[in-house]
Amino acid sequence: MILSNRLDLIQKSLSDLAATHNLFVPAPDSQFMRRSCYHNVFASVETILWLHRQICCDRLLPDSESKFWAGELALLRGESYEFDGINGARIVPHHMSIIDSTRFTFRMVGKLVEKDLEAAFNQPDWLNFRNAVSTKSRLSHPRNQELLNVSEQDLKDLDDGLKWFTRQVGVIHQILKRMGRNPQTRVKNMN
């Protein structure tokens, strides 16, 4: 696979994210539509993060393997290890929260392209993104019916948080696109 193919998938997912968001602007007039907006938007966010982790798992550059230590590669692949009590270690799925996944993914992409992307987490809209993730979690795991309500502030946090997310992904996308111009930049999966 060529890097540009992975970037095309990311671009398609960004388009899906924008289309989903645009379906719900201006603010939807039913709680069902508001909840649907949250669920659909974060499905796209998780897809975009997964695609970026796959780029990190793939051998893009001659020394890309040495850029990550074994634990980082395992987390990029969504793996963890545990002792099964009989035969030894076994691979088990490792799940990260969206917040941890976002920070980790951006940090690993930064490591891959040798660019510090930590400044993104000092921007004010990062807090809006975090608030939107909290609302998404509340909607996914409600304890009572009131927790299923999405307020105007929740929608504003989602809107501002998505602006932050798409801006950061756009920066990463441009860096990766420049890398992908090299026809020798082919993907060899490490899995």
C-alpha positions in Angstrom: 0.0 0.0 0.0 1.2 3.5 -0.7 1.1 6.2 2.0 -1.2 8.3 -0.3 -3.8 5.5 -0.1 -3.9 5.8 3.7 -4.1 9.6 3.4 -7.0 9.2 1.0 -8.8 7.2 3.7 -8.1 9.9 6.3 -9.4 12.5 3.9 -12.6 10.5 3.3 -13.1 10.1 7.0 -12.6 13.9 7.5 -15.2 14.5 4.8 -17.6 12.1 6.6 -16.9 14.0 9.8 -17.7 17.3 8.2 -20.9 15.9 6.5 -22.1 14.4 9.8 -21.5 17.7 11.6 -23.2 19.7 8.9 -26.3 17.5 9.1 -26.8 18.8 12.6 -26.1 22.5 12.1 -28.0 24.6 13.0 -28.7 22.9 16.3 -31.0 19.9 15.8 -34.4 20.3 17.3 -34.7 16.9 18.9 -32.7 15.2 21.6 -32.5 12.1 19.4 -30.8 14.1 16.6 -28.4 15.7 19.1 -27.4 12.3 20.5 -27.0 10.9 17.0 -24.8 13.8 16.1 -22.5 13.0 19.1 -22.3 9.3 18.3 -21.7 9.7 14.6 -19.1 12.4 15.0 -17.1 10.4 17.5 -17.3 7.3 15.4 -15.5 9.3 12.7 -13.0 10.7 15.2 -12.1 7.2 16.3 -11.7 6.1 12.7 -9.3 9.0 12.0 -7.2 8.3 15.0 -7.1 4.6 14.1 -5.9 5.4 10.6 -3.1 7.6 12.0 -2.0 4.8 14.3 -1.9 2.5 11.3 0.4 4.9 9.5 2.7 4.8 12.5 2.6 1.0 12.6 3.6 0.8 8.9 7.2 1.1 7.7 7.2 4.4 5.9 10.8 5.5 6.1 14.0 3.5 6.4 14.4 4.0 10.1 10.7 4.2 11.1 10.9 0.9 13.1 13.5 2.3 15.4 11.4 5.4 16.2 9.1 3.5 18.5 9.8 1.3 21.4 8.0 -2.1 21.8 5.4 -0.8 24.2 4.5 2.1 21.8 4.2 -0.3 18.9 1.9 -2.6 21.0 -0.3 0.4 21.9 -0.4 1.6 18.3 -1.7 -1.8 17.3 -4.2 -1.8 20.2 -2.5 -4.7 22.0 -1.6 -5.5 25.5 -0.2 -8.6 27.1 -1.2 -10.7 30.1 -0.1 -13.9 31.7 -2.7 -16.6 31.0 -1.6 -18.7 34.1 -0.7 -21.8 32.0 1.1 -21.2 28.8 2.6 -17.8 29.3 1.9 -14.4 27.8 -0.9 -13.8 25.4 -2.0 -10.8 23.4 -5.2 -9.1 24.5 -6.9 -6.0 23.1 -6.0 -2.7 24.8 -8.6 0.0 24.8 -7.8 3.7 25.4 -10.2 6.5 26.1 -10.7 9.0 23.2 -8.7 11.6 25.2 -5.8 9.3 25.8 -6.0 7.9 22.2 -5.9 11.5 20.8 -2.9 12.5 22.9 -1.0 9.2 22.2 -1.8 9.2 18.5 -0.7 12.8 17.9 2.4 12.2 20.0 3.3 9.0 18.0 2.7 10.7 14.6 4.9 13.6 15.8 7.6 11.1 16.7 7.2 9.5 13.2 7.6 12.8 11.4 10.1 14.2 13.9 7.9 17.2 14.8 6.6 18.2 18.2 2.8 18.3 18.1 2.3 18.8 21.9 1.5 22.5 21.4 -1.9 21.4 20.1 -2.9 20.5 23.7 -2.3 24.0 25.0 -4.9 25.5 22.8 -8.3 26.6 24.3 -10.4 24.4 22.0 -8.6 21.3 23.4 -10.7 21.9 26.5 -13.9 22.0 24.3 -12.8 18.7 22.7 -12.4 17.2 26.2 -15.8 18.5 27.3 -17.4 17.0 24.1 -15.7 13.6 24.9 -17.2 13.8 28.4 -20.6 14.4 27.0 -20.2 11.5 24.5 -19.2 9.3 27.4 -22.2 10.4 29.4 -24.5 9.7 26.5 -23.0 6.2 26.0 -23.3 5.3 29.6 -26.3 7.1 31.1 -27.3 6.4 34.7 -30.7 8.1 34.3 -32.9 9.7 31.6 -31.7 13.2 32.3 -28.2 12.3 31.3 -29.4 11.7 27.8 -30.1 15.4 27.2 -27.7 17.3 25.0 -27.7 21.0 25.9 -26.8 24.0 23.7 -23.5 24.2 25.6 -22.8 20.5 24.8 -23.4 21.3 21.1 -21.1 24.4 21.3 -18.3 22.3 22.9 -18.7 19.7 20.1 -18.5 22.4 17.4 -15.4 24.1 19.0 -13.8 20.8 19.8 -14.2 19.5 16.3 -12.7 22.7 14.9 -9.6 22.0 17.1 -9.5 18.3 16.1 -9.8 18.9 12.3 -7.3 21.8 12.5 -4.7 19.4 14.2 -5.5 16.6 11.8 -5.1 19.0 8.9 -1.6 20.0 10.1 -0.6 16.3 10.4 -2.2 15.5 7.0 -0.1 18.2 5.3 3.1 16.8 6.8 2.3 13.2 5.8 1.3 14.4 2.3 4.8 15.9 1.9 6.3 12.6 3.0 4.0 10.7 0.6 5.3 12.6 -2.4 8.3 10.3 -2.4 7.2 7.3 -4.7 9.5 5.0 -2.6 7.4 5.7 0.5 5.5 2.4 0.5 3.8 0.8 3.4 4.9 -2.6 4.7 2.7 -3.6 7.6 4.5 -4.6 10.7 1.6 -6.7 12.1 
